[in-house]
Amino acid sequence: MKLLKLSNGRISPALEASLQEVSLSEWRENPTAHADATALVISNDASLVDIAQDISGFDVIILEFPQFKDGRAYSQARLLRERLSYTGEIRARGGVLRDQLLFMTRCGFNAFEFDDVGAAEEALREFTFAYQPAADSAAPIWRQRLAHARAA
Amino acid sequence: MYRYDEFDATMVAERAAQFRGQVARRLSGELSEDEFKPLRLMNGLYLQLHAYMLRVAIPYGTFSSRQMRRLAHAARKYDKGYGHFTTRQNIQYNWPALVDVPDLLDDLAEVEMHAIQTSGNCIRNVTSDQYAGAAADEVEDPRPWCEIIRQWSTFHPEFSFLPRKFKIAVTASDNDRAAVRVHDIGLRLHKNEAGETGFEVIVGGGLGRTPYVGHTIRDFLPKEHLLSYLEAVLRVYNLEGRRDNMYKARIKILVNAEGADHFREMVEEEWAQVNQPGIDLPREEVDRIHDYFEAPAFETLPANSTTLEERRATNREFARWLRVNTVAHKAPGYAIVNISLKPIGGIPGDISDTQMEAVADLAEQFSFDEIRATHEQNLVLPHIRKDDLYGVWAALKAAGLATANIGLVSDIIACPGLDYCTLANTRSIPIAQRISERLADLDEQEALGELKVKISGCINACGHHHVGHIGILGVDKKGEEFYQVTLGGSAAEDASIGEIVGRGLSSGDVVDAVEKLVEFYKKERKDGERFLDVYRRLGADPFKEALYEAA
């Protein structure tokens, strides 16, 4: 499985140094035993309440899509970005499909275990605007309308 | 009415282009049917028993004559010359070819229409009161808030893969015509003691296998916080809703498992933390959207029309249609006209291309260019001058659209059933047709008064049988079609779930059963009591006896 990363609005294949992964529950049970871990894997049924301490040392958090249609990780990603101000990598693993990549990036994912870079580039270009604010920097349509109205 | 600006138009055009690409990938074999399925289901395209079915959104049921003409064009060009209005204020085409669907969507996009979020486990097309903006009994027009919800929910990145589909309905009247208590979220605009309007937020209602009347988790939400509050509800649901069993995945199961009080706490706790100022629209944008829904330029007219009264006095058929199919308008000298899509013996909700064009012409000429679709599978011309009612009626009659049966026993909701649907156990449409034919006499029907018959061809309850005064549920017993009767349901402000009254009946017997129930009601009713009122007064037992004694 290839890894793609999003940086400054561009998606490209990443050469990934192998990560030392640890699950949230293992980490909480015994952090010292996992002192060399470099990526925290958070299952999609894990609560993110009181997690600030746990994530503080990690530059990579992996969120899971056991099936493409199980969308809990979208909320988890937004909470990590917007509520916990996590700025490291959030990686999507599992049921990651071409037509979900845009939703994922809007929710704060910036790395994807996904094979086809061409398809990913295309998918991220399909929509110019967004109606609602999310974890990305896109100004929602209503904000752009206001800006237009004020400029006029 | 709302009109697209460059942003809305771009959004819909880009969606149509995206879907064209997805269809091309399917047709070339790059995508298997399994891989294509989730993509088409995000865009209202189902694979039914005989063909693909495309469900086109009519946001909150409001559309224009231009849009109706385009729907007629689509019926002619891509279907067999008709369309089918659904309980979701949408229209379905039952026979498009996959290869044509991208062109159909392009044709719709030109008139600001689409199939976005008419299926899939996302926030579906928002529904509302079909009389919104015209009703004498509303506190204000609920549609600006529907439009605000439409925009916020369109391609919401966090809520496009929910545990299950999610339906929001909005009303602004104490007479609930939007069935807000049986939706995932129901919103009721009302005034508090200070005279401000805000939302009662009702969560966890729904039909399907496990019907529930929703719980009020907020009596009064200030309007400006609507979106952030919805976002909080949806986030709690997305994270906590069950995903292990699709039949237990709707929010109603979560609300009832947690208890309404605990669910409320979960939502309030989340709401306190969401970025309210970032999500809630600024006043300017709220006002801008409200401007689109400004009342049309009604003429100053006397409350009564002498031409109307003359016609009423001399034409019995017209007089009946006035009594049954028209409703009080908020502007003096105007009326709301219901167009029944339930001709005696017809298929509920079906309409031909030429009928669509007839409705479009009338709307353009007489109703400020507005048409509404109702969740009871009928249409509405919301703003007709009383002086014009006779002419409108005559034109509707000529088009076969003047059946005077709104709210009566033959105004039946029926799902497509086994004639079309892959989920159905039994047929629904023929049962509706036969009940309608059996009780065809309009004098009799009017004398019976309001009587809501709703028919579902399987337990998924798309025909809303749980909330029918008389509900009929089709079940398959060893390869044979059987029908269970439920009684006492209501989707209105007095919402309740109907009770199953006894063993299943054959398709022949179920029509007799409705007639027996009607006869029993006629015998028992006191002044002004509806069927539902008698049922609630007497309880199930005497109705059961009447139904089964001589069977």
Interface residues (C-beta under 8 A of the other chain):
Chain A: F68 K69 D70 G71 R72 Y74 S75 Q76 R78 E82 R83 L97 D99 Q100 L102 F103 M104 R106 C107 E126 F127 T128 F129 A130 Y131 Q132 P133 A134 I141 W142 Q144 R145 L146 A149
Chain B: D5 F7 D8 T10 M11 E14 R15 A17 Q18 Q22 P38 L39 M42 N121 Q151 W152 S153 T154 F155 H156 P157 E158 F159 S160 F161 L162 L227 R235 N238 L239 R243 Q273 N275 G278 I279 L281 P282 E284 E285 R288
